[in-house]
């Protein structure tokens, strides 16, 4: 059985991991490049949680450019119509 201190630490790490992901998504939403400091923090926290693979997939997804709409389509406020 886990003791309360280790459970609390795990929950704090999980919360930090999710907040870092949100910070990175917010930057991507406005077209900013991935911040290396936030990416490094995410990788460190992910390592402590055993989520290295998921974190790397997340960061790789942020660095991919969105697909361009097909010619002849209209893009309004980021939505292809």
Jmol script that loads the backbone (N, CA, C; Angstrom):
load data "model"
ATOM      1  N   UNK A   1       0.839  -1.178   0.000  1.00  0.00           N
ATOM      2  CA  UNK A   1       0.000   0.000   0.000  1.00  0.00           C
ATOM      3  C   UNK A   1       0.890   1.250   0.000  1.00  0.00           C
ATOM      4  N   UNK A   2       0.508   2.231  -0.793  1.00  0.00           N
ATOM      5  CA  UNK A   2       1.288   3.473  -0.852  1.00  0.00           C
ATOM      6  C   UNK A   2       0.993   4.320   0.380  1.00  0.00           C
ATOM      7  N   UNK A   3       2.003   4.992   0.862  1.00  0.00           N
ATOM      8  CA  UNK A   3       1.740   5.888   1.977  1.00  0.00           C
ATOM      9  C   UNK A   3       1.204   7.216   1.440  1.00  0.00           C
ATOM     10  N   UNK A   4       0.658   8.000   2.315  1.00  0.00           N
ATOM     11  CA  UNK A   4       0.018   9.245   1.894  1.00  0.00           C
ATOM     12  C   UNK A   4       0.985  10.244   1.285  1.00  0.00           C
ATOM     13  N   UNK A   5       2.232  10.270   1.780  1.00  0.00           N
ATOM     14  CA  UNK A   5       3.214  11.204   1.228  1.00  0.00           C
ATOM     15  C   UNK A   5       3.538  10.883  -0.223  1.00  0.00           C
ATOM     16  N   UNK A   6       3.754   9.612  -0.537  1.00  0.00           N
ATOM     17  CA  UNK A   6       4.085   9.264  -1.915  1.00  0.00           C
ATOM     18  C   UNK A   6       2.880   9.445  -2.831  1.00  0.00           C
ATOM     19  N   UNK A   7       1.686   9.202  -2.324  1.00  0.00           N
ATOM     20  CA  UNK A   7       0.476   9.433  -3.116  1.00  0.00           C
ATOM     21  C   UNK A   7       0.318  10.925  -3.410  1.00  0.00           C
ATOM     22  N   UNK A   8       0.534  11.761  -2.424  1.00  0.00           N
ATOM     23  CA  UNK A   8       0.434  13.207  -2.613  1.00  0.00           C
ATOM     24  C   UNK A   8       1.487  13.702  -3.601  1.00  0.00           C
ATOM     25  N   UNK A   9       2.703  13.171  -3.497  1.00  0.00           N
ATOM     26  CA  UNK A   9       3.764  13.561  -4.436  1.00  0.00           C
ATOM     27  C   UNK A   9       3.404  13.149  -5.859  1.00  0.00           C
ATOM     28  N   UNK A  10       2.856  11.946  -6.005  1.00  0.00           N
ATOM     29  CA  UNK A  10       2.458  11.474  -7.321  1.00  0.00           C
ATOM     30  C   UNK A  10       1.365  12.360  -7.912  1.00  0.00           C
ATOM     31  N   UNK A  11       0.394  12.722  -7.096  1.00  0.00           N
ATOM     32  CA  UNK A  11      -0.682  13.599  -7.562  1.00  0.00           C
ATOM     33  C   UNK A  11      -0.158  14.980  -7.947  1.00  0.00           C
ATOM     34  N   UNK A  12       0.792  15.507  -7.199  1.00  0.00           N
ATOM     35  CA  UNK A  12       1.390  16.796  -7.530  1.00  0.00           C
ATOM     36  C   UNK A  12       2.144  16.728  -8.850  1.00  0.00           C
ATOM     37  N   UNK A  13       2.867  15.628  -9.072  1.00  0.00           N
ATOM     38  CA  UNK A  13       3.583  15.449 -10.332  1.00  0.00           C
ATOM     39  C   UNK A  13       2.597  15.336 -11.491  1.00  0.00           C
ATOM     40  N   UNK A  14       1.522  14.589 -11.296  1.00  0.00           N
ATOM     41  CA  UNK A  14       0.519  14.430 -12.350  1.00  0.00           C
ATOM     42  C   UNK A  14      -0.133  15.770 -12.682  1.00  0.00           C
ATOM     43  N   UNK A  15      -0.411  16.563 -11.657  1.00  0.00           N
ATOM     44  CA  UNK A  15      -0.994  17.888 -11.888  1.00  0.00           C
ATOM     45  C   UNK A  15      -0.009  18.782 -12.640  1.00  0.00           C
ATOM     46  N   UNK A  16       1.243  18.746 -12.258  1.00  0.00           N
ATOM     47  CA  UNK A  16       2.287  19.535 -12.928  1.00  0.00           C
ATOM     48  C   UNK A  16       2.409  19.123 -14.397  1.00  0.00           C
ATOM     49  N   UNK A  17       2.363  17.817 -14.647  1.00  0.00           N
ATOM     50  CA  UNK A  17       2.440  17.286 -16.005  1.00  0.00           C
ATOM     51  C   UNK A  17       1.296  17.846 -16.866  1.00  0.00           C
ATOM     52  N   UNK A  18       0.081  17.808 -16.343  1.00  0.00           N
ATOM     53  CA  UNK A  18      -1.074  18.294 -17.097  1.00  0.00           C
ATOM     54  C   UNK A  18      -1.009  19.812 -17.313  1.00  0.00           C
ATOM     55  N   UNK A  19      -0.552  20.553 -16.311  1.00  0.00           N
ATOM     56  CA  UNK A  19      -0.423  22.004 -16.461  1.00  0.00           C
ATOM     57  C   UNK A  19       0.628  22.374 -17.497  1.00  0.00           C
ATOM     58  N   UNK A  20       1.724  21.638 -17.531  1.00  0.00           N
ATOM     59  CA  UNK A  20       2.742  21.884 -18.550  1.00  0.00           C
ATOM     60  C   UNK A  20       2.192  21.603 -19.944  1.00  0.00           C
ATOM     61  N   UNK A  21       1.429  20.537 -20.079  1.00  0.00           N
ATOM     62  CA  UNK A  21       0.819  20.236 -21.371  1.00  0.00           C
ATOM     63  C   UNK A  21      -0.125  21.363 -21.795  1.00  0.00           C
ATOM     64  N   UNK A  22      -0.904  21.872 -20.857  1.00  0.00           N
ATOM     65  CA  UNK A  22      -1.812  22.975 -21.168  1.00  0.00           C
ATOM     66  C   UNK A  22      -1.051  24.235 -21.586  1.00  0.00           C
ATOM     67  N   UNK A  23       0.043  24.533 -20.892  1.00  0.00           N
ATOM     68  CA  UNK A  23       0.870  25.693 -21.259  1.00  0.00           C
ATOM     69  C   UNK A  23       1.403  25.547 -22.681  1.00  0.00           C
ATOM     70  N   UNK A  24       1.880  24.360 -23.011  1.00  0.00           N
ATOM     71  CA  UNK A  24       2.417  24.123 -24.348  1.00  0.00           C
ATOM     72  C   UNK A  24       1.315  24.194 -25.413  1.00  0.00           C
ATOM     73  N   UNK A  25       0.145  23.671 -25.100  1.00  0.00           N
ATOM     74  CA  UNK A  25      -0.975  23.752 -26.044  1.00  0.00           C
ATOM     75  C   UNK A  25      -1.415  25.192 -26.270  1.00  0.00           C
ATOM     76  N   UNK A  26      -1.415  25.976 -25.215  1.00  0.00           N
ATOM     77  CA  UNK A  26      -1.787  27.389 -25.327  1.00  0.00           C
ATOM     78  C   UNK A  26      -0.831  28.115 -26.265  1.00  0.00           C
ATOM     79  N   UNK A  27       0.453  27.844 -26.133  1.00  0.00           N
ATOM     80  CA  UNK A  27       1.424  28.458 -27.035  1.00  0.00           C
ATOM     81  C   UNK A  27       1.208  28.034 -28.471  1.00  0.00           C
ATOM     82  N   UNK A  28       0.943  26.753 -28.681  1.00  0.00           N
ATOM     83  CA  UNK A  28       0.714  26.237 -30.034  1.00  0.00           C
ATOM     84  C   UNK A  28      -0.552  26.836 -30.640  1.00  0.00           C
ATOM     85  N   UNK A  29      -1.531  27.077 -29.804  1.00  0.00           N
ATOM     86  CA  UNK A  29      -2.787  27.663 -30.279  1.00  0.00           C
ATOM     87  C   UNK A  29      -2.560  29.014 -30.945  1.00  0.00           C
ATOM     88  N   UNK A  30      -1.602  29.758 -30.435  1.00  0.00           N
ATOM     89  CA  UNK A  30      -1.296  31.079 -30.988  1.00  0.00           C
ATOM     90  C   UNK A  30      -0.110  31.049 -31.946  1.00  0.00           C
ATOM     91  N   UNK A  31       0.289  29.855 -32.362  1.00  0.00           N
ATOM     92  CA  UNK A  31       1.328  29.724 -33.364  1.00  0.00           C
ATOM     93  C   UNK A  31       2.743  29.928 -32.867  1.00  0.00           C
ATOM     94  N   UNK A  32       2.932  29.916 -31.560  1.00  0.00           N
ATOM     95  CA  UNK A  32       4.282  30.061 -31.015  1.00  0.00           C
ATOM     96  C   UNK A  32       5.037  28.736 -31.093  1.00  0.00           C
ATOM     97  N   UNK A  33       6.355  28.793 -31.296  1.00  0.00           N
ATOM     98  CA  UNK A  33       7.125  27.546 -31.286  1.00  0.00           C
ATOM     99  C   UNK A  33       7.149  26.943 -29.878  1.00  0.00           C
ATOM    100  N   UNK A  34       7.462  25.662 -29.813  1.00  0.00           N
ATOM    101  CA  UNK A  34       7.525  24.968 -28.523  1.00  0.00           C
ATOM    102  C   UNK A  34       8.650  25.569 -27.684  1.00  0.00           C
ATOM    103  N   UNK A  35       8.325  25.970 -26.469  1.00  0.00           N
ATOM    104  CA  UNK A  35       9.315  26.542 -25.552  1.00  0.00           C
ATOM    105  C   UNK A  35      10.212  25.421 -25.025  1.00  0.00           C
ATOM    106  N   UNK A  36      11.528  25.521 -25.261  1.00  0.00           N
ATOM    107  CA  UNK A  36      12.422  24.448 -24.817  1.00  0.00           C
ATOM    108  C   UNK A  36      12.416  24.227 -23.305  1.00  0.00           C
ATOM    109  N   UNK A  37      12.236  25.295 -22.531  1.00  0.00           N
ATOM    110  CA  UNK A  37      12.210  25.134 -21.071  1.00  0.00           C
ATOM    111  C   UNK A  37      10.983  24.346 -20.619  1.00  0.00           C
ATOM    112  N   UNK A  38       9.816  24.674 -21.192  1.00  0.00           N
ATOM    113  CA  UNK A  38       8.605  23.939 -20.840  1.00  0.00           C
ATOM    114  C   UNK A  38       8.691  22.494 -21.325  1.00  0.00           C
ATOM    115  N   UNK A  39       9.243  22.286 -22.513  1.00  0.00           N
ATOM    116  CA  UNK A  39       9.391  20.929 -23.038  1.00  0.00           C
ATOM    117  C   UNK A  39      10.333  20.116 -22.147  1.00  0.00           C
ATOM    118  N   UNK A  40      11.402  20.736 -21.669  1.00  0.00           N
ATOM    119  CA  UNK A  40      12.325  20.054 -20.766  1.00  0.00           C
ATOM    120  C   UNK A  40      11.674  19.709 -19.439  1.00  0.00           C
ATOM    121  N   UNK A  41      10.887  20.651 -18.907  1.00  0.00           N
ATOM    122  CA  UNK A  41      10.163  20.376 -17.660  1.00  0.00           C
ATOM    123  C   UNK A  41       9.178  19.224 -17.850  1.00  0.00           C
ATOM    124  N   UNK A  42       8.481  19.240 -18.982  1.00  0.00           N
ATOM    125  CA  UNK A  42       7.517  18.175 -19.263  1.00  0.00           C
ATOM    126  C   UNK A  42       8.230  16.825 -19.326  1.00  0.00           C
ATOM    127  N   UNK A  43       9.371  16.779 -19.992  1.00  0.00           N
ATOM    128  CA  UNK A  43      10.119  15.527 -20.110  1.00  0.00           C
ATOM    129  C   UNK A  43      10.592  15.039 -18.740  1.00  0.00           C
ATOM    130  N   UNK A  44      11.027  15.950 -17.896  1.00  0.00           N
ATOM    131  CA  UNK A  44      11.499  15.578 -16.556  1.00  0.00           C
ATOM    132  C   UNK A  44      10.364  15.017 -15.712  1.00  0.00           C
ATOM    133  N   UNK A  45       9.225  15.696 -15.716  1.00  0.00           N
ATOM    134  CA  UNK A  45       8.079  15.230 -14.928  1.00  0.00           C
ATOM    135  C   UNK A  45       7.561  13.913 -15.502  1.00  0.00           C
ATOM    136  N   UNK A  46       7.531  13.800 -16.825  1.00  0.00           N
ATOM    137  CA  UNK A  46       7.068  12.558 -17.456  1.00  0.00           C
ATOM    138  C   UNK A  46       7.961  11.385 -17.069  1.00  0.00           C
ATOM    139  N   UNK A  47       9.258  11.630 -16.994  1.00  0.00           N
ATOM    140  CA  UNK A  47      10.192  10.575 -16.597  1.00  0.00           C
ATOM    141  C   UNK A  47       9.890  10.104 -15.182  1.00  0.00           C
ATOM    142  N   UNK A  48       9.594  11.038 -14.294  1.00  0.00           N
ATOM    143  CA  UNK A  48       9.293  10.673 -12.902  1.00  0.00           C
ATOM    144  C   UNK A  48       7.982   9.892 -12.804  1.00  0.00           C
ATOM    145  N   UNK A  49       7.062  10.149 -13.750  1.00  0.00           N
ATOM    146  CA  UNK A  49       5.771   9.458 -13.747  1.00  0.00           C
ATOM    147  C   UNK A  49       5.782   8.194 -14.607  1.00  0.00           C
ATOM    148  N   UNK A  50       6.863   7.979 -15.345  1.00  0.00           N
ATOM    149  CA  UNK A  50       6.927   6.832 -16.242  1.00  0.00           C
ATOM    150  C   UNK A  50       6.143   7.048 -17.526  1.00  0.00           C
ATOM    151  N   UNK A  51       6.003   8.308 -17.948  1.00  0.00           N
ATOM    152  CA  UNK A  51       5.231   8.650 -19.142  1.00  0.00           C
ATOM    153  C   UNK A  51       6.102   9.239 -20.248  1.00  0.00           C
ATOM    154  N   UNK A  52       7.329   8.757 -20.346  1.00  0.00           N
ATOM    155  CA  UNK A  52       8.262   9.337 -21.320  1.00  0.00           C
ATOM    156  C   UNK A  52       7.732   9.224 -22.748  1.00  0.00           C
ATOM    157  N   UNK A  53       7.201   8.050 -23.100  1.00  0.00           N
ATOM    158  CA  UNK A  53       6.724   7.817 -24.465  1.00  0.00           C
ATOM    159  C   UNK A  53       5.553   8.749 -24.797  1.00  0.00           C
ATOM    160  N   UNK A  54       4.595   8.857 -23.898  1.00  0.00           N
ATOM    161  CA  UNK A  54       3.430   9.716 -24.119  1.00  0.00           C
ATOM    162  C   UNK A  54       3.840  11.181 -24.246  1.00  0.00           C
ATOM    163  N   UNK A  55       4.778  11.605 -23.423  1.00  0.00           N
ATOM    164  CA  UNK A  55       5.247  12.989 -23.483  1.00  0.00           C
ATOM    165  C   UNK A  55       5.949  13.271 -24.806  1.00  0.00           C
ATOM    166  N   UNK A  56       6.750  12.323 -25.270  1.00  0.00           N
ATOM    167  CA  UNK A  56       7.450  12.515 -26.539  1.00  0.00           C
ATOM    168  C   UNK A  56       6.464  12.585 -27.700  1.00  0.00           C
ATOM    169  N   UNK A  57       5.432  11.737 -27.671  1.00  0.00           N
ATOM    170  CA  UNK A  57       4.401  11.798 -28.712  1.00  0.00           C
ATOM    171  C   UNK A  57       3.679  13.148 -28.678  1.00  0.00           C
ATOM    172  N   UNK A  58       3.398  13.640 -27.492  1.00  0.00           N
ATOM    173  CA  UNK A  58       2.731  14.929 -27.338  1.00  0.00           C
ATOM    174  C   UNK A  58       3.591  16.038 -27.932  1.00  0.00           C
ATOM    175  N   UNK A  59       4.870  16.068 -27.586  1.00  0.00           N
ATOM    176  CA  UNK A  59       5.770  17.102 -28.096  1.00  0.00           C
ATOM    177  C   UNK A  59       5.954  16.990 -29.608  1.00  0.00           C
ATOM    178  N   UNK A  60       6.050  15.778 -30.112  1.00  0.00           N
ATOM    179  CA  UNK A  60       6.167  15.586 -31.563  1.00  0.00           C
ATOM    180  C   UNK A  60       4.927  16.118 -32.277  1.00  0.00           C
ATOM    181  N   UNK A  61       3.765  15.874 -31.691  1.00  0.00           N
ATOM    182  CA  UNK A  61       2.514  16.356 -32.288  1.00  0.00           C
ATOM    183  C   UNK A  61       2.442  17.874 -32.320  1.00  0.00           C
ATOM    184  N   UNK A  62       2.996  18.531 -31.307  1.00  0.00           N
ATOM    185  CA  UNK A  62       2.990  19.994 -31.276  1.00  0.00           C
ATOM    186  C   UNK A  62       3.888  20.589 -32.355  1.00  0.00           C
ATOM    187  N   UNK A  63       4.926  19.880 -32.719  1.00  0.00           N
ATOM    188  CA  UNK A  63       5.887  20.418 -33.670  1.00  0.00           C
ATOM    189  C   UNK A  63       5.491  20.163 -35.118  1.00  0.00           C
ATOM    190  N   UNK A  64       4.457  19.360 -35.346  1.00  0.00           N
ATOM    191  CA  UNK A  64       3.998  19.119 -36.704  1.00  0.00           C
ATOM    192  C   UNK A  64       3.166  20.305 -37.176  1.00  0.00           C
ATOM    193  N   UNK A  65       3.339  20.642 -38.437  1.00  0.00           N
ATOM    194  CA  UNK A  65       2.550  21.732 -38.991  1.00  0.00           C
ATOM    195  C   UNK A  65       1.173  21.193 -39.347  1.00  0.00           C
ATOM    196  N   UNK A  66       0.131  22.003 -39.117  1.00  0.00           N
ATOM    197  CA  UNK A  66      -1.211  21.548 -39.477  1.00  0.00           C
ATOM    198  C   UNK A  66      -1.340  21.409 -40.991  1.00  0.00           C
ATOM    199  N   UNK A  67      -2.159  20.482 -41.394  1.00  0.00           N
ATOM    200  CA  UNK A  67      -2.369  20.265 -42.824  1.00  0.00           C
ATOM    201  C   UNK A  67      -3.064  21.475 -43.438  1.00  0.00           C
ATOM    202  N   UNK A  68      -2.647  21.811 -44.629  1.00  0.00           N
ATOM    203  CA  UNK A  68      -3.262  22.921 -45.348  1.00  0.00           C
ATOM    204  C   UNK A  68      -4.585  22.447 -45.943  1.00  0.00           C
ATOM    205  N   UNK A  69      -5.597  23.323 -45.954  1.00  0.00           N
ATOM    206  CA  UNK A  69      -6.867  22.926 -46.574  1.00  0.00           C
ATOM    207  C   UNK A  69      -6.696  22.758 -48.083  1.00  0.00           C
ATOM    208  N   UNK A  70      -7.558  21.948 -48.658  1.00  0.00           N
ATOM    209  CA  UNK A  70      -7.504  21.722 -50.095  1.00  0.00           C
ATOM    210  C   UNK A  70      -7.816  23.018 -50.834  1.00  0.00           C
ATOM    211  N   UNK A  71      -7.256  23.198 -52.028  1.00  0.00           N
ATOM    212  CA  UNK A  71      -7.571  24.395 -52.810  1.00  0.00           C
ATOM    213  C   UNK A  71      -9.072  24.476 -53.069  1.00  0.00           C
ATOM    214  N   UNK A  72      -9.598  25.674 -52.986  1.00  0.00           N
ATOM    215  CA  UNK A  72     -11.022  25.879 -53.219  1.00  0.00           C
ATOM    216  C   UNK A  72     -11.868  25.822 -51.960  1.00  0.00           C
ATOM    217  N   UNK A  73     -11.235  25.552 -50.783  1.00  0.00           N
ATOM    218  CA  UNK A  73     -11.989  25.563 -49.530  1.00  0.00           C
ATOM    219  C   UNK A  73     -11.757  26.885 -48.826  1.00  0.00           C
ATOM    220  N   UNK A  74     -12.655  27.237 -47.982  1.00  0.00           N
ATOM    221  CA  UNK A  74     -12.594  28.502 -47.258  1.00  0.00           C
ATOM    222  C   UNK A  74     -12.301  28.221 -45.792  1.00  0.00           C
ATOM    223  N   UNK A  75     -11.378  28.974 -45.225  1.00  0.00           N
ATOM    224  CA  UNK A  75     -11.010  28.799 -43.822  1.00  0.00           C
ATOM    225  C   UNK A  75     -11.433  30.052 -43.067  1.00  0.00           C
ATOM    226  N   UNK A  76     -12.366  29.878 -42.126  1.00  0.00           N
ATOM    227  CA  UNK A  76     -12.869  30.997 -41.332  1.00  0.00           C
ATOM    228  C   UNK A  76     -12.555  30.716 -39.872  1.00  0.00           C
ATOM    229  N   UNK A  77     -11.749  31.611 -39.270  1.00  0.00           N
ATOM    230  CA  UNK A  77     -11.359  31.468 -37.862  1.00  0.00           C
ATOM    231  C   UNK A  77     -10.799  30.082 -37.551  1.00  0.00           C
ATOM    232  N   UNK A  78      -9.982  29.585 -38.443  1.00  0.00           N
ATOM    233  CA  UNK A  78      -9.321  28.312 -38.220  1.00  0.00           C
ATOM    234  C   UNK A  78     -10.147  27.092 -38.557  1.00  0.00           C
ATOM    235  N   UNK A  79     -11.396  27.286 -39.043  1.00  0.00           N
ATOM    236  CA  UNK A  79     -12.263  26.156 -39.374  1.00  0.00           C
ATOM    237  C   UNK A  79     -12.454  26.119 -40.882  1.00  0.00           C
ATOM    238  N   UNK A  80     -12.211  24.963 -41.468  1.00  0.00           N
ATOM    239  CA  UNK A  80     -12.392  24.806 -42.908  1.00  0.00           C
ATOM    240  C   UNK A  80     -13.865  24.555 -43.177  1.00  0.00           C
ATOM    241  N   UNK A  81     -14.445  25.380 -44.049  1.00  0.00           N
ATOM    242  CA  UNK A  81     -15.866  25.220 -44.413  1.00  0.00           C
ATOM    243  C   UNK A  81     -16.009  24.921 -45.882  1.00  0.00           C
TER     244      UNK A  81
END
end "model"
wireframe off; spacefill off
backbone 0.3
color backbone group
